[in-house]
């Protein structure tokens, strides 16, 4: 399996290399350590003391020490405790240092919590053959792949990791030469996968998770820190300790939440915070409570910009701020920071600290700041007075974007990969740009396994249709039944729900979008008695009438005693089946009407139904027949309409899990010059791509020139495949119900 995967990656590299046209670079807001800070949960660490061999803690009221996956310890008020990496009974000089060897690896993840780093390592071990190491440094837990003598060897691994969906960078590291790794966890997980490969998918996933969990539960060789009581007895070991409450550390009074972590062979005592709280602490340190709110707001923007420079140059551990008194914050300073939340200064598409040296340091406010505020200058005017031609922007609106790949797939069909860095994290965008004026190609939805319900891998679905490329389509039930409109070759596979937005394709391959509603009805006999239809190719609920056609398969599910099947062929009723257990055959040129025995209006007609003419009408709004629509696939919500952002999530009755937050996404859009964009956004992978909100997705599509757009199914379903290769980085392996493919017209 591994050799086959490697061979596939080699072919993929060749495919991309042949197609690359250009990879223009772009300027960056997020550089150096700032990028790593954004990727690792944006937690700032401020050392309170210089690293020491041990930290003395005098417990106060409600002092609690905690560590990941371990029980909390409440320290007794007034008693003395020590935290150290070493046996406090031995002198530092008698300790034997481990022999270290310098080398190169690829850092693929950083987190402020040990548990997340462990979980990431366990997941990566199933896909990465190289040695995986967790390093505790700079108050972060960093996952590094490989350990090589030469940088060039690590760079070769970097290419393999990128092909497997892991975005990392080479870095130097020192490791103990005698670290005795008999077998890597990657090898162990790989063996588990081989043994369970023939199992059912859900069982396979569960077994693999259990194996990984068992491996991670084993204690590490080096815990890091040790908590001792005054008698020198060990109370707890952990990589990192959190301490909370009122207490003294090395005789200095503390209040709040602090962290103790290993640094070399010492202990680093730090305050953990985030950028908005640190901004408020700086305001509290330099201003009196009598300062006008306008002055506080102006300075909050300046401090926030200065903090970014510290993060860029120092990383998440900020030195020289231990003069701040952490703990309680006055509401006035918190409110000033909150009122300007995420606002910073830029100029000429870079942070203003690149233009003005004073913002590279965290300084006292300029003398006239308060005076200007008292003279009724608002905070924007105060900033403009001192910082000429600056611009106040929200960090969340700053995006570094680079087109990493632009490739021709076929005449009129192009692939683009765009890598972005934003304040929310990295984003990977993959786009198929299809020129609809190309008459050699066509767009259409396809159904997994050709049946309802059915699920299929997108790559297999595309291969079965001999298509060029495609993405996942609309929403579906876990069984594989489509949820919403699916209309293929003018046959209804699944009915619309909640008037949700859909992609419509007419007989000339013209594309449009609309919110689609429908009403289905049966006209029976010469009197054309009307009976309302409730759905298509799905289970009949209480008193519902459901139509089943050949997309459901050759036979119905077994009848129970509470339902009847009316068999229709060539618009004529052949008969009625009511025997429990029978799996009624579905005519290829007809359909089945399944209805509840409680529906007396149709049940009373049974004796006279046979041989009667019956007409099945689907009344769509907009009218699909009049518009010569041959294919349609439902999704939603709407994202763009007439060139403007128009997100119709509430109107289309979507739940919060789709409407809110960032997630992997798939979307389809139309540009003004008649190009169709099939787009996927990778997500739920903090070091590679965090996904997008619907608003961000709409903004991205608009930036790509789209004027009309809808969202499709996302999450674990979001995926793009071209010529058999997955070009996106799905957050999970998921079989889907339907897809949207680009095909040659003669197929």
N, C-alpha and C positions, 0 to 999 in steps of 0.2 A: 504493500500500500504506500509506504513512504517513498519507494523508488518511483512509483507511478506518479505520485504527487510532484516529486522533483522534476520529472520529465515534463509534466504539464506546465510547471512554472517556466521551464526553459523555453518551451514552445511559445508561451505567453510573452516572455521577454522579447523573443524574436519578432513576434507579431507587432508588439508595440514599437520596437526599434525601427521596423520597416515603415511604420505609419506616422511617426512623429514628424510634425511640420515645424513647430516652434515651441519654445518654452520660455516666454518672456518673464523676466524677474520683476519684482515689485518692491517698492520701499516698505519699511515695516515700522509700525508703532511698537509692536511687542517684540523686543529683542533681548538677547542674552538670558539672564536669570529671570526676567519678567515673564518670559514664555513658560518656563518651568514652574514659576509661582502660580500662574493661572491654571496650569494643568493639575497642580497638586492642592486643590481645594482652597487656595488663597488664604491660608492661615499664616500669620506673621508671628515669628518668635523673637522676643526681645530678651537677651541675657541680662539678668539682674546683677550677677557677680561674674568675675573672671572664672573660667573653669577651675575646679578644685578637686583634690583627691577625695574629699568627702564633704557633705553638707550636713550641718547640725540643725535639727528641727526641734524647737521647743513648742509643743502642742498647746493650742489655746482652745477656745470653745468651739465645739463641732468641727474639729480638724479631721478630715477624712483623706486617706490615701487609697488610690484605685489604680488598676492596671487592666489592660485588655484581657478578656476571658478569665479574669480572676476575681475572687470575692473581695469587696471593699474592706478596709481596716479602719476603724475609728480609733484615733490616737487619744490617749488619756491626757486631759488638760494638765499642764504644768510639768509633764515628763519630757525627757530628752530622748531623741531618736537620731540615728545617723543613716545617711544614704551614700553608698560608695560602690565602685566596681570591684574593689579589692576586699580581702579579708582584713577587717580593721585591726585584728590582733597582730598582723604582720606589717612590717615596715615596707614602704614603697620600694626601698632599695633592694630588698631580698626577693622581689618578684622577678621571675624570669620572663623576659619579653619574648613573644613568639617571633620566629624568623619570618620576615615578610618578603614577598616577591612582587616586583612591579610588573604590570601587564596592561592589556587593553580589553575592554568589553563594550557591549552596546547597552546603554541605559534605555529601558523601554517603559518605565513607569516610576512615578514618585507619589507618595501619599503621606499625609500627616499622621495616619493611623496604621498601626502594625497589622490589624485585622484585614484591612483592605489590601495591603501589600501581599499578605499571605493568600488571600482569595484570588488576587490577580495572578500570582505565581502558580497556584494550583491549576487555574484555568489554562494558563499559557503552557504549562508542562505537557498538556495533551497534544500541543501543536508544534512545540519547539524541541528539537533534539539536543540543542546545546545546554550546557550546565546553566542553571538559574540560581542566582544568588540574591539574597536580600541584604542590603547594606543600611545600617542605621547611622546616618550622618546629617549634619546641618538640621537636626530636629525633624528629619524626614526619613521615611523608609523607602528605599529605592531598589527597584528590581532591575538587575543587570544580567544580561545573557552573555555567556561565553567568557573565557579568560585566556588571552593569547599573548605571546611575547611581542608580536608586531601589530601595529595599527592596521596594516594592510589585511591581515588575517581577520581582524574584527570587522573591517569594512565589507569583506566578502559575506560574513554572517549577516551584516546589516541588510544586504540585498535580499537574502533569503527571508529575513524577518519581514521586510516590507511586502514581499510577495505573499506572505502568510497573514498580512493585515496588521503588523506591528510596526509603528513608526518610532524609531529610536535614533540615537546618535552615539558616535564613538566617544569613549572617555577613558582616562587613565584611572587605575585603581591599584591598591596594594592588598594582597591576600596572604594569609598564612600558608606557607608551603606544605605544611602537614595537615591540611584541612580534610583529608581522608574521605573523599566521596566515592564510595564503592560502586554505587549505581545512581545515576541521576533520577530525579522524580519523573522527568520526561520519559525515560526508558520504562519506568514502572507503569506509568499511565498508558503508554503505547501498548505494552503487553496486555494490560487489562482490556483495551479496545479490541485487540485481535481476538482475545478469548470470547468476547461478548458480541462479536460483529454480526452473528447470525440471529441475535435476539431481536424481539420487537423493539421499535425505536424507544418507546417510553421506558421499557425495562432497561435497555442499554444505557440511557441517560442516567437513570437512577443508580445503577450499579457503578457507573464511572464516578458519579458524585460521591458515593459511599467510599470507594477506594481512595479518592483524593482526600476526602475528609479524614479518613483513618491515617493517611500519611502525614497530614498537617497537624494532627493531634499529638504526634510524637514530640517530646521536648527538644528544643534546639540545644546544640552543644554549648553555646554561650548565651546566657540569659541577658547579660548587660549589667543591670543594677541590682543591689541587695539592700533591703531595709533591715536595720538592726535596732534593737532596743538599747537602753543605756547599759545593760549588762553585757552587750556584745552578742546577743543571741539573734540568729537570723529569723526574721518574721515573714519575709516575702521576697521573691526574685522576679524580675521582669525586665524587658528591654527599656521601658519607659514607665515612669510613675507620674500620675496626676495627683496634685495635692490641693485641697480646697478648704477654705475657712479663714479664721483669724489665727495667726501663729507667728513665730519668729524663725527666720532662717539666717543662720550665722549672725544672730543677735539683732537682725533688722526686722522691724515690724512689717508684716504682710497681711493683706486682705484680698480675697478673691480666689481665682483659679490659676494655678501655676503648674509647670511641668518640669520634671527632672529627667534628663536623658544622657546617654554616654557620649563622650567626645574624647577620642583617643583613649587614654586610660584614666580620664578624669570624669567629673560630673558637671553638667551644665544645667544651671537653674534658670528657668526662663518663664516669662509671661507670654501666654498665647492670646492673640487678639486678631482682629481683622481690620481692614483699612478704614472703615467708617468709625469704629470705636477708637482706633489710634488717632484719627483726626480730631475726635472730640477730646481725647486726653491732652493733645497738644494745645488745643484752644484753652482748656482749663488751666494748663500750666502757665500760659503767657498772658491771659486776659483776666481782668477782674469781673465780678458779676455785674458791675455797673456799665460794662461796655455795651454799646448799641448792637442790636441783632444784625444790622447791616454790616458792621465791621466784622462780626463773628462769621457771617456767611462768606464775605469776601476772603477772609483768611482761611476758612475751611477749604475753599477751592485751591488756594495756593499751597496749603499744607498737603492736600491730597496729591497734587502734582509733584511736590517734592518727595513724598513717600514713594511714588512710582520710580523716581530716579534711584532712591536707596535700594529698592527691590531689584531694579535692573542691574545695579553694580555690585550689590552685596549678596543677593539672594534673599530667601525668606527670613534669614536670621539677621536682624538689624542691630548693629552695634551702636554704642554711644547714645542710647536712649534710656539708660537705667536711672537717669535723674527724674524721670516721670514717676509720679505716685499713682500706681495702679490700684484699682479698687472701685470705690463709689464715684459716679460721675454726676455732676449737677445737671438737672434737666435742661437748663439754658444752653449748655454746650452740646448736649446730645441733639437738641432740636435744631441748632444751627448746622450741625453736620448732616442731619436728616433732611433739612430743607434744601441742601445742595447735593444730595446723595449722588455719587458717581460723577459729579461735574469736575472737569479738569481744564487746564489751559493748553491750547495747541496754537501753532502758527506754521504756515507753509507745510501742512501735512506731516508735522512731527510735534512731539510734546514740546511745550514752550521752554522747558529746562535746557533744551538744546540751543536755544537762542539767548537765554538770559541766565548767566552764571549763578545769580543769587538763588534761583529755585533748585539748584543742585544741592543746596544745604537747607537744613531745617533751622531757620533763624527766627529771631523775634520779629513781630509785625513791624512794618514801616511806621515811622513816627506819626505820620499824618493820617493813618487809617481811621482812627477813632474820630479825629477832627472832621474828616470828610463825611463820615457817617452822621455826625451831629449836624452837619450842614445839609442834611437831607439827600446826600448822594446814595443811590441804591448800590447793592453790592457789585453789580455788573459795571457801573460807572466808576466805582472805586478801583476795580481791577484795571479798567481801561486807562485810568489816569496814570497808573504806574507802569503798565505793561502794554506798550504801544502795539497796535495791530494784532493783539492777541484775540483769540476766539474761545469762548466758553462752550464746551461740548460735553455730552454725556459719554462716559466710557463705553457704555453698551452699544453706542452707535459707531464706534471706531472698529474698522475691519482691515486687516492686512490680507490682501488677496493676490494669489499668484496662479496663473494658468500653467499647470505642470505638464499638461499634455494636450496636444491638438492633433487629431489623427483622422485621416480619411478611411472610412470603412468600405465605402462604395460610392460611386458617383451619386451625389445628392445626399449622402449620409455620412455624418461626421461624429466623432467622439471627442469630448473634452473632459478633462479632470481639473478641477479647481480646488486648490488648498487654501484655506482661510484660517486666520488666527483672530479671535475676538476676545473680549473680556470674559465672555461666558466659557471660552475654551476653543480648541481647534475644531475645524469643520472640513469634511471632505465631500465635495459635490461632484457628481458624475452626470454628464449630460449627453444624450443622443440628440443631435440636431439633424432633423429630417426635412429636406426641402420638398414640400408637397407638390411643387411643379414638376418633379421627376415622375414621369408617367410609367417608369419601369417598376416602381415599388407600390406597395399598398399597406394599409394599416388595418388591423382587425383584432378583436378580442378572441381568446381561445379558452376552452373549458378543460380543466384538468381531467385526464383520462376520458374526455368526451362524455362524461356522465355527471349526474347530480344524485347523491353527493359523490365527490371524488377529490382527492388531493394528490399533488404531483410536484416533484422538484422542478423549478422554473427551467433549469438547463435541459432536463429531459423533455419538458413540455415544448420548448423551442426546437429541440432536435427532432421530436416526433413530427412537427409541422414543417421541418426543413426550412425554418425561418432564419433570417440573418441576425436579428437582435430582438430584445424585448425586455419588459419590466413586469413586475407583479401588477395585478389589476385591482378589482374591487374587494370589498369586505366579504368575510365568509364566516359561517358557523364552524365550530371546531370539527364537526363531521365532514366538512368540505362543501356544504351547501352554500351557494352564494347568498349574501344578505344585501338585497337591493337589485337594481335593474341589471339584467344581462340578456342581451338581444343579439342573436347570431343568425345571419342569413335570413332575416325577417321572421325568425321564430323566437318566441319568448321562452327563455330558459328560467328566469326568475323575475318576479314582479318588482316594480319600484316600491320603495318604502319612504315615508315621511317627505315626499316630494324632494328628494335629494338630487344634487347636481350630478350630471352624467356627461360623458363624452359621446358625441353622436357622429357617425360616419355615414355619408350618403353614397349612392351608387357610383358617383364620380370621384370618390375618395376625398370629398370636401369635409372639413372638420368644423364642428360647432359644439357649443356647450349650452346646457339648459337644465333647469330643475324640472324633472319629469314626474307627472302624475298619471294615473290610469284608472279605468273602471272596466272590469271584465263582465261579460254577460253571455248567457246561453239563450238562444231563441229556439223553442221546441214546437214542432208541428206547424200546420198551415195557419193556425191562429197566432203563431209566433209568441207563445207564452214566454215571458222573460224571467230568467233566474239569475241572480247576481253571483259572480264568481269571487272567491276570497283570496285565491292565490294559485301559484303554479309550481309544480314539482317540489312540494314540501308537505310535511305531515299535516293532516287535517285536524285542527283543533275542534273544540266543542261546537257543533252546529255549523261548521264551515263546509264550503264546497270548494274542492281543490281539483284543478286540471293537471293531469300528468301526460307528458308527451315523450317522444323517443329519446330526449335528452336524459330522461330518468333511467333508461335502460330497457331491456327487452321485457321485463316483468315488474309488476308492482310488489311492494312488501306484502306480507301475508295479511289477509283480511281478518279482522276480529268481528265479534258478534254484534258490534255497535255500528258497523259501517257497511255501505253498499258500493259496488263498482258498476258504473254504466259504461259499456264498451261501445265506442264510436269508431266507425271506419268509413272513409269516403263520405263524410257528412251524413251518415245514416246510423241510427242506433241498432246495433246487432243484438243486444240483450243486456240483462242485468245479472251480476254475480253477487250472491249474499252468503255463500258458504264459508264459515270461519276456517282459516288456515289456507285457503286458496290464494296462490300468487297469480293474479290475473295477468295474462299476456297483453302487452301494449302494442297495438297495431302500428307498423312503421308509417302508414298513411292515415293515421287517426290519432285518437287519444282516449284516455280514461277519465271519467268523472267520479271522484270518490266523495261521498257525502255521508253525513251522520244519519243514523236511523231516526234521530229525533227531529229531522227536517221533514215534517209531514207534508209540506207543500210539494216536495218532489217524490217522497215515498209513496204518496197516494196515486201518483201517475204511473207507477211501475207496471201495472197490468196492461197499460195501453202504450208503453214507450217503444216496444220493439218495432223496428222498420220505419219509425218516424224519422223525418228529416230534422236535423239539428244544425244550427249555425253558431259558431263560436266567434264572438266579437271582442276585440281588445281596443278600447277607446283611449288613446294616449293624448296627453296634453303636455307639450305641443304634439300635433298630429304627425306621427312618424311616417305614415303612408303618404300623406300629402307632401312631406318634405323628402320623400324617397330615401328614407334612412334604412340602411341594411344591417348596420351593426350599432350596438350601444353598450356601454359599460358604466354602471353607476359607481360613484365614489362620494366625494364631498368632504368638507364643505367647499363652496366656491371661494377662490382666492383673489382673482382679478376679474374685473368686468369693465370693458371699454377703456382699458388702460389704467384704471384706478383700483386700489386695493379695496376689496369688498368681501369680507369674510363672513359667511352666512351660517356659522356653526350653530347658533341658537335657533335660528329659523329652521334649520334642517334637523333639529332635534338630536344633535350629537352629544354624547356624554363627555364628562370632564377629562377622562383619560385620553381622549383624542384632541380636545380643544386646548388643554392647558399643558404647560411645560414643554421641554425640549425632548424630541424623540427622533428616531430614524423616520424619514419621510420619503414618499414617492409622489410625484406630481406630473401632470401633463398640461402643456400650455401651447398657445398659438401666438405667433409674433405678427406684427403688422405686415411684414413682407412674406407671409404665408409659409413660415417654417413651423414645424411641430417640434416641441421640446419635450422629450421624455427625461425626467430628472429624478435622481435618487440622492438623498442626504444620509450619510452614515451617522450612526448615533449610538449612545449608551456605551461608548468606549472612550473614557476620559482622556487617554493619552493620544488617541487618534482622531476622534470626532465625537462631539457631544450631542449632535443632532440640532434641530431647529424647532422653534415655536412656529405656529401657523403664520404669525405676523412676519417673522424673519424669512420664512419660506416665500411668502408673497413678495416681500421686498427683494429677495434674491432673484425671483423670476422676472420681476419688473426691471431689475438691473440688467438682465440678460435680453431685454427687448420684448418680453411677453406683454400682450394686451388682454388676453383671456386665459384663465387657468383654473383648474380644480385640483384638489387633493385626492389622492387614491389611498388604498390601504397602506399602512406603514408599520412601525415597530419591527418585530422580527421578520415580517414579510418583505420589507423593503429590499429590493435586489435588482441588479441589472446584469444581463447576460448578453455577450456578443460573440457569435461564432463559437459557442460552447464554453466560453470563458466568463467567469464572474468578474465583472469590472469594478463593482462596488465592494464594500467590506461589510457584509451583513452582520448584525449583532448576534444572530443565532441561526442555526440551520432549521428552516421551517418549510414544510410542504404547503403549497398554496392551492386555492380553488380555481383561480383563473388568472390570465395574464393578458397583456397587450403587446402584440408583436408587429415587427416590420418584416414584410415578406416580399418576394418577387411576385409580380402579377401572374406569371405563368404557373405558379405553384397552386 
